Amino acid sequence: MHPLLQRLRGFEFPTTDYAIFGSGPLLVRGWIDEVGDLDLIAREPVLSRAREVGEVLYLENHDVEVIGIDGDAITVFTSWAYADGDIAELIDTAELIDGFPCVLLEHVIAYKLIADRPKDRAHLAVIQARRSAQ
């Protein structure tokens, strides 16, 4: 298991109150081997616990408050600007994979299409290849 996922598991956050977003759902599935950090969307009580172990930061370019844990290796978002639906809906519809709640792939795809960085294009190709192989 990837060290970031081991670290996340150690917090014992309730799986009903957060979900892994960004590239994390691909990491959890074993479709990619590395991520720069692990992005979570969360609501209480995960937010309170994250504030206890992390540092609250304001990302001006995204107009959002985040909590950075372990030098921002795990970033907990209170909102997600690139996604359809609100945080509660994204968390409530997350799928549990190996004990980790992950936002649905359709939301990951939508985010990666908007972000459109080189890594996002590579990840979209991975998703397409994996879905085609199933």
Secondary structure, 3 states (H helix, E strand, C coil): CCHHHHHHHHHCCCCCCEEEECCHHHHHHCCCCCCCCEEEEECCCHHHHHHHHCEEEEECCCCEEEEEECCCCEEEECCCCCCCCCHHHHHHCCEEECCEEECCHHHHHHHHHHHCCHHHHHHHHHHHHHHHHC
